[in-house]
Amino acid sequence: MAPMHIDATVPQGFLPSDLDEGFLVHVGPLYMRPLSDDSREFVLALRAGAQHANRYGVVHGGLLATLADTAIGANLARTGASPAVDTTLTVNLTLNYIAGAEVGDWIEARVRLVKAHGRVRFGECDVVCGQKLLVQASASFYVPAPR
């Protein structure tokens, strides 16, 4: 069997993400695109590679969960309060898996902030591949007091 060629192009407007430390170095590379020119909110995305697939050749649900969790938490940290906070801790993450993705797919996490201020914050996320909805997620995060 010939090796699969994966289109490595990154859609216009996406730039390498600065979310590249700790566990996330094993997830990406991740890319970000602002929702608009004057927005601090962003879409988080990646190109699914062979390392993201499960034993059936489908993108692993754990990767999709990580993408949703990271996108919601980072958006709540960066856009909810001024100035941005350093830490958001996941309290709850609920996922509904709708469809699967394949190696080579461009996958985006599109976030809606429900409550973006205070110690407990809430967000929702659609993880999509083009127009195909892969995952619906909702999460609550705790923001610890500054040290």
N, C-alpha and C positions, 0 to 999 in steps of 0.2 A: 504494500500500500504506500503510495506517495505521500510525503508529508503535506499537511494542510497549510496553505498560504493564508495568513491572517492580514487583512487590511489594517495597517497600523496608523492610518491617517486620523488626525484629530479634527473634529469639526471646527469651523471658523468661530472665533470668539472665545474658545476654551484655551486656558493657559495652565501650565503645571501648577498643581496645588501645593501649598505650603504645609499641608497635613501629611507629613512624611516622616513621622517619628514613632518609636515604639512598635506596637503591633501593626500599625498601618503601613510600614515598609513592606510587609508581606502581602498586602492587599492590592496595591497600585501597580503601575503609577496612576495617581488620581489627578483629575483636571477640574478646574473651576471656571464658571462663567457667571458674571453678574446678571441678575434678572433684568436690569436696565442700567443705563449710563449713570444715573444718580442713586442707585440702590446699593445698600450694603449687603443685601440678601443675595445668595448665589445658588446655582445649580452645581451639584457635585457629580462627576461622571468618571467612567473608565471604559477601556476597551477590554472585553473579556478575552483572556488568554487560556491556553490549555491548563495552566496552573490553577485556574478558577473552576474547572469542571469537576463534577463528581464522577463516580465510576461508570455512569451511564452516558457520559459525554455532554451532560447538561450543566449549565452554570449552577454551582452549589448554592443552596438556599442560605447557608451561613454567610456567604459573601454578600448576597443581596440584603440580608439582615444587617450586616456590618456597614454596608453602604448607607442604608436608611438611618441607622443609629448615628453614624458619623455626621451625615448631612444635617439631620435635625439638631443634634447637639452643637455642632459648629455654628450653624445659623443662629441658634438661640444665644450662644456666647458672643458672637460678633455683632449681631444686629439688634439685640433686645434692649440693651442699656448703653448709655454713653457715660463713661468709656466702656469698651468691651470687657468682659470678664475672662479670667484665665482658665477657669474650670467649670465644666458642667458635668454632673454625674448622673448617669442613667438610673432612674428609679423604676421605670416600667417601660417596656417596649412590647407592643402588640402588633403582630403581623398577620396579614391575610395574603397567602400566595395565590395568585390568579393564573399566571402562565409562566412558562419556562423561557430561558434565554439560551443561546448557543455560543460556543467559542467563536470569537470574531465580532460579536454584536457590540454596538456602542450602547452603553447602559447609563441612564441619567437618573439622579435622585432629585426630584422637584419638591421643595418644602413649602408648607404654609405654616406660618407662625400663629398659634392660637392665643397664647399668653406669653409675651416676651419680656416681662419685667418681674422683679421680685425674686424671692429665694426658690420658689417652685415655678417652673415654666413648662409650657406645653407646645407641642408641634405635631404636624401631620406630614406625611410624605408619600408621594406616588413614585415608585421606581418603574421606569418605562424603558422600552426599546422602541424608538420611533413612536408610533401611535399605539403600540401594544402595551397595555398595563400588565406589569409583572407582579408587583407587590403593592399593597396598601398598608401603610404603617402609621401608628400613632405612638407618641412617647411623652413621658413626663421626665423632667430633669430637675435636680437639686443644684443650686448654686451656693457653695459654701461661703461663709463670711470671709472677707479679705484677711490675710494674716499680717 
